[in-house]
Amino acid sequence: MKRKKNRSNDDNDKKPEKLKGKDYEKELDRLHVELVKLQRWVVHKGLRACVVFEGRDGAGKGGTIKAITERVSPRVFRVVALPAPTEREKSQIYIQRYMRHFPAAGEIVIFDRSWYNRAGVERVMGFTDKEQVREFLKITPLVEKAIVNSGIQLIKYWLEVSEDEQTRRLEARIDDGRKTWKLSPMDLKSYNRWYDYSRARDDMFAATDTNYAPWHVARTDDKRRGRLNIISHLLKQFPYKKLPQEKVKLPKRQKRSGYREPDYPYKYIKEHF
């Protein structure tokens, strides 16, 4: 696949043409091979990493996470997508319910939304007050510093989608039976609060975009390009190497040794295809 040169600030408004499916699949296959190499390296070295995905509704977080994880082991690449907190969790330290999912040696934990809910959706939708948000933004860099100092690699992504593209994606969910579950009442309520989310994002970046846990921003109006760019960037965060692997050869099957298939009335499913 031909690689695009980095765009200058003057070219930010110029959208490249949509990436063709054939080109996308070819590059994704290559990146999947690299992710498997990374997986083996992480296990071999006992590395620990947290990857945080944030962004507006419809920015493409779920599809990007699926693209990352579809060819690797869920025991190494663990995805965490927490529901709304219980009453018990509400009484805990805010980040506590996330920390119990942090990685052990040989694991990469991917957070599909994270503790940054407090700075984003909870702030915009009025689920928390201004003082709680200010306190969160004040202590989060300290908490993340402790996370990094403990040996966990913390990688944070913000997926940036335009107003028009978000509208197109949310409208597409209305009549598509495969996507209606993605359109929650919360999505509808938050849709008209674009600039409230912009202010929340700006404050979040100003407070938590640190040198030890920076925010990496990915443009995702073109989902395919966005996914490939994020996976490529993620791979570069680890100085992994391809580990030697013995060539696999299937052993011979055991002999029948008198075994006979039973005359059993198996309940086969009906074959429609």
Number of C-alpha atoms within 10 A of each C-alpha: 10 6 5 7 6 8 10 8 7 7 10 10 9 8 9 11 7 11 13 10 10 10 12 15 14 11 14 19 12 10 18 18 13 17 21 16 17 20 21 19 19 22 15 12 11 12 19 21 24 23 20 21 23 24 20 23 22 24 25 25 24 15 14 21 19 12 17 21 19 11 13 18 12 13 11 20 22 18 19 16 12 13 6 8 12 9 8 7 13 12 10 11 8 15 16 13 17 14 11 8 15 19 20 14 15 19 21 26 22 25 23 18 18 19 19 19 12 22 22 23 19 15 18 21 14 9 9 14 12 11 9 14 18 15 10 20 20 13 13 17 17 12 13 18 17 12 18 16 11 10 11 20 21 20 18 20 18 20 23 19 21 14 12 9 15 19 14 12 17 19 12 14 16 14 10 10 9 9 13 13 10 14 17 10 8 11 14 12 10 16 15 10 12 13 10 16 21 14 13 20 19 11 17 21 16 11 16 20 15 13 8 15 17 14 19 15 14 19 18 23 22 17 18 21 17 19 25 19 14 21 19 15 13 17 15 10 11 14 8 17 12 12 11 6 6 6 5 6 6 5 6 6 6 6 7 7 6 5 7 7 5 7 6 6 6 7 6 6 6 6 5 4 3
